[in-house]
Amino acid sequence: MLLRFPDPYDFELSTGRFRAFGTDLANRFVDGTLHRAIGGRTVRIAPSAGGVDVEPLDDVTRPVVLQLLGAPFDLQAFAEWAEDEEVLGPVVARLRGYRPPLQPDPFEALVTSITAQQVSLVSALAIRNRLVERFGEPLGEVWAFPTRERIAAAAEADLVAIGLTRRKAEYAVGLARCDLDLEALAGLDDAEVRALITAQRGLGPWTAEWFLARHLARPRAWPAGDLVLRKAASVLYGVGVTELGARLDPFQNLSAHYLLTGWMTRP
């Protein structure tokens, strides 16, 4: 069934992150169709005129697919604002139709950040895939990401065995076992979210900011600790990343996504 998206929407460009660093078992492409486990079922998402074709599409899958494909972002307002930006404007024009994907589940978002700490994105995906295979659930062409309960019941040594460092294993299991209500974070302001996440062992400002950016889609989220973003700020703008973040208010989040994608796909 057709799920409409505001025009313009470029499916291939917007979902490129799921293919850029190898096969993502939790967001897997098969013959041009994106597969994602939702509610114990495999959901297939394919490009279609006016949006995407989703099967099955119902009250359970619809909100997850909309989140996954970045529907919360206001691209029209961002594009109008970016027209006056000397550096960002051409990037936004070149990436017309790019809607950054979001992580639908808060636990998955944080564990994914843990696996990506201080390693390349290729290595992070490889480790994440082993985590998914070991603790997730296979559903046809895709795997459901491990539940919080499954990781909470795991031994740290089991996570080390699949490639996490001992500290990262401690962080992931500790997060799964803590009493923080991850779903409730959506109802808090940015500062409260940052404070609660960074209070957890092993979760610092970089993780908190990407959680705000890639799970909650907060407009002013700005992952200043990201090394590629720092480099883009220096090379493209000639300023520090913190100064650049202030300059790009109130569209720091989308600006970060477009700058990072633009940097990695520059001609």
ZAPA-649969 format. One line per field, with one value per residue: x, y, z of N, C-alpha, C in turn; residue in one letter; residue number from 1. Coordinates in steps of 0.1 Angstrom, whole numbers. Layout:
BEGIN
n_c1 <- (X / ...)
n_c2 <- (Y / ...)
n_c3 <- (Z / ...)
ca_c1 <- (X / ...)
ca_c2 <- (Y / ...)
ca_c3 <- (Z / ...)
c_c1 <- (X / ...)
c_c2 <- (Y / ...)
c_c3 <- (Z / ...)
rest <- (A / ...)
nr <- (NUM / ...)
***
This chain:
BEGIN
n_c1 <- (8 / 4 / 23 / 24 / 47 / 59 / 66 / 98 / 109 / 135 / 140 / 162 / 185 / 178 / 178 / 203 / 222 / 217 / 230 / 256 / 278 / 280 / 261 / 232 / 218 / 195 / 182 / 176 / 185 / 170 / 170 / 165 / 145 / 136 / 139 / 124 / 121 / 91 / 70 / 71 / 69 / 80 / 85 / 81 / 96 / 93 / 104 / 81 / 59 / 52 / 58 / 63 / 60 / 45 / 44 / 33 / 10 / -3 / -19 / 1 / 26 / 27 / 35 / 61 / 74 / 72 / 88 / 112 / 119 / 123 / 101 / 94 / 109 / 110 / 114 / 108 / 107 / 134 / 148 / 141 / 152 / 179 / 185 / 198 / 222 / 256 / 274 / 260 / 237 / 241 / 247 / 223 / 207 / 219 / 214 / 187 / 156 / 165 / 159 / 167 / 172 / 157 / 162 / 139 / 136 / 144 / 162 / 176 / 188 / 206 / 223 / 233 / 249 / 267 / 281 / 294 / 313 / 344 / 354 / 356 / 329 / 323 / 334 / 319 / 293 / 297 / 302 / 277 / 260 / 268 / 259 / 232 / 227 / 234 / 217 / 193 / 162 / 156 / 136 / 124 / 138 / 152 / 165 / 152 / 161 / 179 / 160 / 156 / 153 / 165 / 192 / 196 / 195 / 218 / 252 / 281 / 304 / 295 / 289 / 313 / 325 / 315 / 327 / 325 / 343 / 354 / 346 / 326 / 307 / 300 / 288 / 266 / 251 / 247 / 231 / 208 / 199 / 194 / 173 / 162 / 136 / 134 / 115 / 101 / 118 / 112 / 93 / 106 / 126 / 155 / 178 / 172 / 171 / 197 / 210 / 200 / 208 / 237 / 242 / 243 / 265 / 292 / 279 / 282 / 284 / 285 / 270 / 245 / 238 / 236 / 215 / 194 / 194 / 191 / 172 / 151 / 148 / 152 / 153 / 175 / 196 / 230 / 257 / 285 / 308 / 314 / 337 / 339 / 321 / 333 / 355 / 343 / 333 / 356 / 369 / 350 / 337 / 356 / 357 / 353 / 336 / 316 / 311 / 300 / 277 / 261 / 257 / 241 / 216 / 180 / 184 / 202 / 203 / 193 / 211 / 235 / 231 / 230 / 254 / 272 / 264 / 267 / 295 / 306 / 297 / 307 / 315)
n_c2 <- (-12 / 23 / 47 / 80 / 106 / 140 / 158 / 170 / 136 / 114 / 81 / 63 / 80 / 88 / 65 / 56 / 54 / 29 / 12 / 20 / 12 / -15 / -46 / -42 / -59 / -54 / -35 / -42 / -44 / -60 / -68 / -41 / -34 / -23 / -40 / -44 / -54 / -53 / -53 / -81 / -89 / -91 / -62 / -48 / -23 / -3 / 19 / 42 / 61 / 92 / 85 / 57 / 22 / 1 / -30 / -52 / -25 / -9 / 1 / -5 / -7 / 16 / 41 / 34 / 30 / 56 / 70 / 57 / 65 / 92 / 110 / 130 / 153 / 187 / 194 / 213 / 239 / 239 / 238 / 263 / 280 / 274 / 284 / 308 / 303 / 303 / 281 / 258 / 259 / 251 / 224 / 214 / 218 / 200 / 176 / 172 / 160 / 144 / 127 / 124 / 92 / 79 / 64 / 41 / 29 / 36 / 21 / 6 / 27 / 38 / 16 / 11 / 34 / 29 / 7 / 21 / 37 / 52 / 36 / 27 / 33 / 11 / -10 / -8 / -15 / -41 / -53 / -47 / -62 / -88 / -88 / -85 / -109 / -128 / -121 / -112 / -117 / -138 / -129 / -138 / -122 / -104 / -93 / -89 / -64 / -69 / -73 / -51 / -66 / -90 / -84 / -75 / -98 / -111 / -122 / -103 / -113 / -127 / -107 / -96 / -118 / -115 / -94 / -68 / -45 / -50 / -29 / -17 / -38 / -38 / -13 / -16 / -38 / -27 / -5 / -18 / -30 / -9 / 15 / 35 / 50 / 47 / 52 / 73 / 95 / 109 / 128 / 148 / 178 / 190 / 194 / 180 / 154 / 151 / 152 / 129 / 108 / 110 / 105 / 78 / 51 / 52 / 65 / 93 / 129 / 128 / 105 / 112 / 134 / 124 / 107 / 125 / 136 / 115 / 98 / 112 / 133 / 161 / 195 / 212 / 196 / 189 / 173 / 179 / 166 / 148 / 135 / 137 / 157 / 178 / 181 / 188 / 213 / 228 / 227 / 234 / 257 / 271 / 275 / 267 / 238 / 243 / 270 / 270 / 255 / 273 / 292 / 279 / 277 / 277 / 251 / 230 / 201 / 190 / 203 / 192 / 165 / 169 / 182 / 161 / 140 / 153 / 158 / 132 / 123 / 141 / 156)
n_c3 <- (0 / -7 / 10 / 15 / 9 / 14 / -15 / -26 / -27 / -24 / -26 / -29 / -23 / 3 / 18 / 16 / 37 / 49 / 33 / 29 / 43 / 42 / 44 / 63 / 88 / 103 / 89 / 60 / 26 / -2 / -34 / -41 / -23 / 9 / 39 / 71 / 105 / 122 / 149 / 152 / 126 / 91 / 73 / 42 / 22 / -5 / -32 / -46 / -68 / -54 / -28 / -7 / -12 / 10 / 27 / 51 / 55 / 82 / 113 / 131 / 117 / 102 / 118 / 126 / 101 / 91 / 109 / 106 / 80 / 82 / 84 / 103 / 99 / 88 / 58 / 38 / 51 / 59 / 35 / 24 / 42 / 39 / 14 / 15 / 25 / 19 / 18 / 26 / 11 / -17 / -12 / -1 / -24 / -42 / -29 / -32 / -21 / -2 / 27 / 59 / 75 / 105 / 137 / 149 / 175 / 208 / 225 / 207 / 192 / 211 / 218 / 193 / 190 / 210 / 199 / 179 / 190 / 188 / 166 / 131 / 109 / 93 / 107 / 130 / 121 / 113 / 139 / 151 / 135 / 142 / 168 / 164 / 151 / 171 / 193 / 184 / 164 / 137 / 109 / 81 / 55 / 71 / 103 / 136 / 158 / 188 / 218 / 247 / 270 / 263 / 260 / 286 / 300 / 292 / 294 / 300 / 289 / 267 / 249 / 245 / 232 / 206 / 196 / 208 / 229 / 262 / 279 / 263 / 262 / 289 / 290 / 273 / 285 / 310 / 303 / 294 / 318 / 335 / 353 / 337 / 319 / 287 / 267 / 277 / 273 / 251 / 258 / 271 / 274 / 254 / 270 / 293 / 283 / 274 / 300 / 313 / 297 / 296 / 322 / 324 / 326 / 304 / 283 / 266 / 257 / 229 / 222 / 234 / 219 / 193 / 197 / 202 / 177 / 158 / 167 / 182 / 165 / 170 / 163 / 169 / 176 / 177 / 169 / 180 / 186 / 166 / 144 / 116 / 110 / 124 / 107 / 83 / 91 / 95 / 70 / 51 / 61 / 76 / 103 / 138 / 151 / 171 / 169 / 143 / 147 / 162 / 142 / 124 / 136 / 135 / 126 / 131 / 133 / 108 / 92 / 100 / 91 / 63 / 58 / 65 / 48 / 24 / 24 / 24 / -1 / -19 / -51)
ca_c1 <- (0 / 12 / 25 / 28 / 57 / 59 / 76 / 105 / 115 / 144 / 141 / 176 / 193 / 174 / 181 / 217 / 229 / 215 / 239 / 269 / 289 / 278 / 247 / 227 / 208 / 182 / 175 / 183 / 180 / 170 / 165 / 160 / 134 / 141 / 132 / 126 / 112 / 82 / 60 / 72 / 67 / 89 / 78 / 89 / 94 / 99 / 101 / 68 / 56 / 45 / 62 / 69 / 50 / 47 / 36 / 20 / 8 / -14 / -17 / 13 / 37 / 28 / 43 / 75 / 80 / 73 / 99 / 124 / 122 / 125 / 90 / 92 / 117 / 103 / 124 / 105 / 112 / 148 / 153 / 138 / 162 / 192 / 188 / 206 / 235 / 266 / 280 / 250 / 226 / 244 / 246 / 209 / 202 / 224 / 208 / 173 / 148 / 172 / 152 / 176 / 165 / 157 / 161 / 126 / 136 / 154 / 172 / 184 / 196 / 217 / 232 / 240 / 259 / 278 / 290 / 301 / 323 / 359 / 357 / 351 / 315 / 323 / 337 / 307 / 282 / 301 / 299 / 263 / 254 / 270 / 251 / 218 / 226 / 235 / 207 / 181 / 154 / 155 / 123 / 125 / 150 / 158 / 165 / 147 / 171 / 177 / 152 / 163 / 152 / 174 / 205 / 197 / 198 / 230 / 264 / 290 / 313 / 288 / 290 / 328 / 328 / 311 / 335 / 325 / 353 / 348 / 338 / 313 / 298 / 295 / 279 / 253 / 243 / 243 / 220 / 197 / 195 / 192 / 159 / 158 / 125 / 139 / 104 / 97 / 127 / 106 / 85 / 115 / 133 / 168 / 187 / 168 / 175 / 212 / 214 / 197 / 217 / 251 / 243 / 245 / 279 / 297 / 272 / 287 / 277 / 284 / 259 / 233 / 235 / 231 / 201 / 185 / 194 / 187 / 160 / 140 / 147 / 152 / 158 / 187 / 206 / 242 / 267 / 298 / 320 / 316 / 350 / 337 / 314 / 344 / 364 / 335 / 332 / 368 / 373 / 339 / 334 / 368 / 354 / 351 / 322 / 307 / 307 / 292 / 264 / 254 / 254 / 231 / 204 / 175 / 183 / 214 / 202 / 193 / 224 / 245 / 229 / 233 / 269 / 279 / 261 / 274 / 309 / 309 / 293 / 311 / 320)
ca_c2 <- (0 / 35 / 56 / 92 / 115 / 153 / 160 / 159 / 125 / 105 / 69 / 58 / 89 / 89 / 52 / 52 / 50 / 15 / 4 / 27 / 6 / -30 / -50 / -39 / -70 / -49 / -26 / -49 / -43 / -72 / -65 / -27 / -33 / -23 / -49 / -40 / -62 / -44 / -60 / -95 / -92 / -84 / -52 / -45 / -9 / -1 / 32 / 43 / 75 / 99 / 80 / 44 / 11 / -6 / -42 / -47 / -12 / -8 / 10 / -8 / -5 / 30 / 51 / 30 / 33 / 71 / 74 / 52 / 72 / 106 / 119 / 141 / 165 / 197 / 197 / 225 / 250 / 238 / 242 / 277 / 287 / 271 / 291 / 320 / 298 / 302 / 267 / 247 / 260 / 242 / 210 / 211 / 217 / 188 / 164 / 174 / 148 / 136 / 128 / 115 / 82 / 79 / 51 / 41 / 24 / 43 / 12 / 3 / 39 / 39 / 5 / 14 / 44 / 23 / -1 / 29 / 45 / 51 / 27 / 31 / 29 / -3 / -19 / -7 / -22 / -55 / -57 / -46 / -73 / -100 / -86 / -88 / -124 / -135 / -119 / -108 / -128 / -138 / -129 / -138 / -116 / -94 / -96 / -80 / -60 / -75 / -65 / -47 / -77 / -100 / -79 / -74 / -112 / -116 / -121 / -94 / -121 / -131 / -96 / -96 / -128 / -112 / -83 / -56 / -44 / -53 / -18 / -15 / -48 / -34 / -2 / -21 / -46 / -17 / 3 / -27 / -33 / 3 / 18 / 47 / 48 / 53 / 57 / 86 / 106 / 117 / 138 / 158 / 188 / 185 / 194 / 169 / 142 / 150 / 149 / 115 / 98 / 111 / 100 / 64 / 48 / 49 / 73 / 107 / 139 / 124 / 96 / 119 / 143 / 116 / 102 / 136 / 139 / 104 / 91 / 122 / 143 / 174 / 204 / 219 / 186 / 192 / 163 / 186 / 157 / 139 / 139 / 141 / 170 / 188 / 184 / 196 / 227 / 235 / 228 / 241 / 270 / 277 / 278 / 256 / 232 / 249 / 283 / 267 / 251 / 285 / 299 / 272 / 277 / 266 / 238 / 223 / 187 / 187 / 208 / 181 / 154 / 173 / 184 / 148 / 133 / 160 / 156 / 118 / 121 / 152 / 152)
ca_c3 <- (0 / -8 / 21 / 8 / 15 / 7 / -26 / -33 / -18 / -32 / -18 / -30 / -16 / 17 / 25 / 13 / 49 / 52 / 24 / 27 / 51 / 41 / 47 / 77 / 90 / 108 / 78 / 49 / 12 / -10 / -48 / -42 / -14 / 23 / 49 / 85 / 114 / 130 / 156 / 149 / 111 / 82 / 65 / 30 / 18 / -19 / -38 / -54 / -71 / -44 / -15 / -7 / -11 / 23 / 29 / 53 / 61 / 91 / 124 / 138 / 109 / 97 / 125 / 126 / 88 / 90 / 117 / 100 / 68 / 85 / 81 / 112 / 95 / 80 / 48 / 31 / 59 / 59 / 22 / 22 / 50 / 34 / 1 / 17 / 30 / 8 / 17 / 27 / 1 / -29 / -8 / 0 / -37 / -48 / -22 / -32 / -19 / 9 / 40 / 67 / 82 / 119 / 144 / 156 / 188 / 216 / 230 / 195 / 189 / 221 / 216 / 180 / 193 / 218 / 190 / 170 / 197 / 185 / 156 / 118 / 107 / 87 / 119 / 139 / 115 / 114 / 152 / 153 / 128 / 150 / 179 / 159 / 148 / 183 / 203 / 177 / 159 / 122 / 103 / 67 / 49 / 80 / 117 / 146 / 167 / 201 / 228 / 259 / 279 / 259 / 264 / 301 / 305 / 286 / 302 / 293 / 282 / 255 / 240 / 242 / 223 / 193 / 191 / 216 / 239 / 275 / 284 / 255 / 267 / 302 / 288 / 267 / 295 / 320 / 298 / 294 / 331 / 343 / 354 / 329 / 310 / 274 / 259 / 283 / 270 / 240 / 264 / 278 / 265 / 250 / 281 / 302 / 276 / 275 / 313 / 317 / 289 / 300 / 336 / 323 / 324 / 290 / 274 / 267 / 250 / 215 / 222 / 237 / 208 / 182 / 201 / 199 / 163 / 149 / 172 / 185 / 154 / 175 / 153 / 173 / 180 / 170 / 174 / 178 / 188 / 154 / 137 / 102 / 111 / 127 / 95 / 74 / 96 / 93 / 56 / 43 / 67 / 82 / 117 / 147 / 150 / 180 / 162 / 132 / 152 / 165 / 130 / 117 / 144 / 143 / 118 / 133 / 130 / 93 / 86 / 102 / 82 / 49 / 57 / 66 / 36 / 13 / 25 / 20 / -15 / -27 / -64)
c_c1 <- (9 / 12 / 31 / 38 / 56 / 69 / 85 / 109 / 122 / 147 / 156 / 185 / 191 / 178 / 195 / 225 / 228 / 224 / 253 / 280 / 288 / 264 / 243 / 215 / 195 / 175 / 181 / 176 / 181 / 163 / 158 / 149 / 140 / 132 / 135 / 116 / 104 / 71 / 60 / 70 / 77 / 80 / 87 / 85 / 101 / 95 / 88 / 66 / 48 / 49 / 68 / 57 / 54 / 38 / 41 / 20 / -4 / -10 / -4 / 26 / 39 / 37 / 58 / 81 / 82 / 85 / 112 / 128 / 123 / 114 / 89 / 99 / 109 / 113 / 121 / 110 / 128 / 154 / 152 / 149 / 175 / 195 / 198 / 220 / 245 / 271 / 269 / 240 / 229 / 243 / 232 / 203 / 206 / 218 / 193 / 165 / 154 / 165 / 160 / 168 / 166 / 157 / 148 / 126 / 147 / 165 / 182 / 193 / 208 / 227 / 240 / 251 / 271 / 287 / 298 / 312 / 337 / 363 / 352 / 336 / 313 / 325 / 325 / 296 / 285 / 298 / 284 / 256 / 256 / 261 / 236 / 217 / 226 / 223 / 193 / 173 / 153 / 140 / 124 / 139 / 158 / 158 / 159 / 159 / 169 / 169 / 161 / 163 / 163 / 189 / 207 / 200 / 211 / 242 / 273 / 300 / 308 / 289 / 304 / 331 / 324 / 318 / 334 / 337 / 346 / 340 / 325 / 303 / 292 / 285 / 265 / 245 / 239 / 231 / 207 / 191 / 191 / 177 / 154 / 147 / 129 / 127 / 100 / 106 / 121 / 98 / 93 / 121 / 148 / 178 / 184 / 173 / 190 / 216 / 212 / 206 / 231 / 253 / 245 / 260 / 282 / 289 / 275 / 279 / 275 / 272 / 246 / 229 / 230 / 217 / 191 / 183 / 187 / 175 / 148 / 139 / 145 / 159 / 172 / 198 / 218 / 254 / 281 / 310 / 322 / 328 / 348 / 330 / 324 / 352 / 356 / 334 / 344 / 371 / 363 / 336 / 346 / 366 / 353 / 337 / 312 / 302 / 297 / 278 / 255 / 249 / 242 / 218 / 192 / 175 / 196 / 213 / 202 / 206 / 235 / 244 / 233 / 248 / 276 / 277 / 268 / 289 / 313 / 305 / 297 / 317 / 336)
c_c2 <- (13 / 43 / 69 / 100 / 129 / 153 / 171 / 148 / 115 / 93 / 64 / 67 / 88 / 76 / 47 / 48 / 36 / 6 / 8 / 19 / -10 / -33 / -48 / -50 / -65 / -40 / -31 / -47 / -56 / -68 / -51 / -24 / -33 / -32 / -45 / -49 / -52 / -53 / -75 / -99 / -85 / -74 / -48 / -31 / -7 / 13 / 31 / 58 / 81 / 95 / 67 / 34 / 3 / -18 / -50 / -33 / -11 / 1 / 8 / -4 / 9 / 39 / 47 / 33 / 48 / 76 / 70 / 60 / 87 / 115 / 131 / 154 / 174 / 201 / 210 / 238 / 251 / 243 / 257 / 285 / 286 / 278 / 302 / 316 / 295 / 288 / 257 / 247 / 251 / 227 / 206 / 209 / 204 / 175 / 166 / 161 / 139 / 138 / 118 / 105 / 83 / 65 / 50 / 37 / 30 / 33 / 8 / 15 / 40 / 28 / 6 / 24 / 38 / 15 / 8 / 38 / 42 / 40 / 32 / 26 / 15 / -13 / -20 / -15 / -37 / -61 / -57 / -58 / -86 / -100 / -90 / -103 / -132 / -134 / -114 / -120 / -127 / -138 / -127 / -133 / -106 / -100 / -85 / -76 / -66 / -67 / -61 / -58 / -88 / -96 / -78 / -88 / -118 / -114 / -111 / -101 / -125 / -120 / -94 / -106 / -125 / -99 / -70 / -57 / -47 / -41 / -15 / -26 / -44 / -22 / -7 / -29 / -36 / -9 / -5 / -29 / -21 / 6 / 30 / 43 / 55 / 58 / 71 / 98 / 115 / 129 / 149 / 167 / 183 / 184 / 183 / 155 / 140 / 146 / 134 / 105 / 99 / 107 / 85 / 61 / 45 / 57 / 87 / 116 / 135 / 115 / 103 / 128 / 135 / 110 / 113 / 138 / 127 / 95 / 101 / 133 / 158 / 184 / 210 / 209 / 189 / 184 / 169 / 177 / 148 / 144 / 144 / 155 / 181 / 192 / 192 / 211 / 235 / 237 / 237 / 255 / 278 / 282 / 266 / 250 / 238 / 262 / 280 / 263 / 263 / 293 / 292 / 270 / 283 / 252 / 230 / 208 / 184 / 192 / 198 / 170 / 157 / 176 / 171 / 140 / 140 / 158 / 142 / 115 / 133 / 148 / 152)
c_c3 <- (0 / 5 / 15 / 16 / 7 / -4 / -23 / -22 / -27 / -23 / -18 / -22 / -1 / 24 / 22 / 25 / 52 / 43 / 23 / 33 / 51 / 44 / 61 / 79 / 95 / 99 / 65 / 36 / 5 / -23 / -48 / -32 / 0 / 31 / 63 / 94 / 122 / 136 / 153 / 135 / 103 / 74 / 54 / 25 / 5 / -24 / -47 / -57 / -60 / -30 / -16 / -7 / 1 / 24 / 41 / 59 / 69 / 103 / 132 / 130 / 104 / 105 / 125 / 112 / 86 / 98 / 111 / 88 / 70 / 82 / 91 / 108 / 86 / 69 / 40 / 38 / 58 / 46 / 19 / 30 / 44 / 21 / 3 / 23 / 19 / 6 / 17 / 16 / -11 / -25 / -7 / -14 / -44 / -42 / -22 / -31 / -8 / 22 / 49 / 75 / 97 / 125 / 152 / 170 / 197 / 221 / 218 / 191 / 198 / 219 / 203 / 182 / 201 / 209 / 181 / 177 / 193 / 176 / 143 / 117 / 101 / 98 / 128 / 134 / 116 / 128 / 155 / 147 / 136 / 162 / 176 / 157 / 161 / 192 / 197 / 172 / 144 / 118 / 88 / 62 / 59 / 94 / 126 / 155 / 181 / 211 / 240 / 269 / 276 / 262 / 279 / 306 / 300 / 296 / 294 / 285 / 268 / 245 / 236 / 231 / 208 / 188 / 198 / 226 / 252 / 281 / 276 / 259 / 280 / 300 / 283 / 277 / 306 / 316 / 298 / 308 / 340 / 344 / 347 / 319 / 297 / 266 / 264 / 279 / 259 / 245 / 271 / 268 / 263 / 261 / 291 / 296 / 277 / 289 / 317 / 310 / 294 / 315 / 336 / 320 / 309 / 279 / 276 / 259 / 235 / 213 / 224 / 225 / 196 / 185 / 199 / 184 / 155 / 155 / 175 / 174 / 159 / 166 / 156 / 178 / 171 / 176 / 172 / 179 / 176 / 146 / 123 / 101 / 115 / 115 / 85 / 78 / 93 / 78 / 48 / 48 / 73 / 96 / 125 / 147 / 159 / 174 / 151 / 136 / 156 / 152 / 123 / 125 / 135 / 136 / 119 / 129 / 115 / 87 / 88 / 93 / 68 / 48 / 56 / 53 / 24 / 13 / 20 / 5 / -24 / -40 / -64)
rest <- (M / L / L / R / F / P / D / P / Y / D / F / E / L / S / T / G / R / F / R / A / F / G / T / D / L / A / N / R / F / V / D / G / T / L / H / R / A / I / G / G / R / T / V / R / I / A / P / S / A / G / G / V / D / V / E / P / L / D / D / V / T / R / P / V / V / L / Q / L / L / G / A / P / F / D / L / Q / A / F / A / E / W / A / E / D / E / E / V / L / G / P / V / V / A / R / L / R / G / Y / R / P / P / L / Q / P / D / P / F / E / A / L / V / T / S / I / T / A / Q / Q / V / S / L / V / S / A / L / A / I / R / N / R / L / V / E / R / F / G / E / P / L / G / E / V / W / A / F / P / T / R / E / R / I / A / A / A / A / E / A / D / L / V / A / I / G / L / T / R / R / K / A / E / Y / A / V / G / L / A / R / C / D / L / D / L / E / A / L / A / G / L / D / D / A / E / V / R / A / L / I / T / A / Q / R / G / L / G / P / W / T / A / E / W / F / L / A / R / H / L / A / R / P / R / A / W / P / A / G / D / L / V / L / R / K / A / A / S / V / L / Y / G / V / G / V / T / E / L / G / A / R / L / D / P / F / Q / N / L / S / A / H / Y / L / L / T / G / W / M / T / R / P)
nr <- (1 / 2 / 3 / 4 / 5 / 6 / 7 / 8 / 9 / 10 / 11 / 12 / 13 / 14 / 15 / 16 / 17 / 18 / 19 / 20 / 21 / 22 / 23 / 24 / 25 / 26 / 27 / 28 / 29 / 30 / 31 / 32 / 33 / 34 / 35 / 36 / 37 / 38 / 39 / 40 / 41 / 42 / 43 / 44 / 45 / 46 / 47 / 48 / 49 / 50 / 51 / 52 / 53 / 54 / 55 / 56 / 57 / 58 / 59 / 60 / 61 / 62 / 63 / 64 / 65 / 66 / 67 / 68 / 69 / 70 / 71 / 72 / 73 / 74 / 75 / 76 / 77 / 78 / 79 / 80 / 81 / 82 / 83 / 84 / 85 / 86 / 87 / 88 / 89 / 90 / 91 / 92 / 93 / 94 / 95 / 96 / 97 / 98 / 99 / 100 / 101 / 102 / 103 / 104 / 105 / 106 / 107 / 108 / 109 / 110 / 111 / 112 / 113 / 114 / 115 / 116 / 117 / 118 / 119 / 120 / 121 / 122 / 123 / 124 / 125 / 126 / 127 / 128 / 129 / 130 / 131 / 132 / 133 / 134 / 135 / 136 / 137 / 138 / 139 / 140 / 141 / 142 / 143 / 144 / 145 / 146 / 147 / 148 / 149 / 150 / 151 / 152 / 153 / 154 / 155 / 156 / 157 / 158 / 159 / 160 / 161 / 162 / 163 / 164 / 165 / 166 / 167 / 168 / 169 / 170 / 171 / 172 / 173 / 174 / 175 / 176 / 177 / 178 / 179 / 180 / 181 / 182 / 183 / 184 / 185 / 186 / 187 / 188 / 189 / 190 / 191 / 192 / 193 / 194 / 195 / 196 / 197 / 198 / 199 / 200 / 201 / 202 / 203 / 204 / 205 / 206 / 207 / 208 / 209 / 210 / 211 / 212 / 213 / 214 / 215 / 216 / 217 / 218 / 219 / 220 / 221 / 222 / 223 / 224 / 225 / 226 / 227 / 228 / 229 / 230 / 231 / 232 / 233 / 234 / 235 / 236 / 237 / 238 / 239 / 240 / 241 / 242 / 243 / 244 / 245 / 246 / 247 / 248 / 249 / 250 / 251 / 252 / 253 / 254 / 255 / 256 / 257 / 258 / 259 / 260 / 261 / 262 / 263 / 264 / 265 / 266 / 267)
***
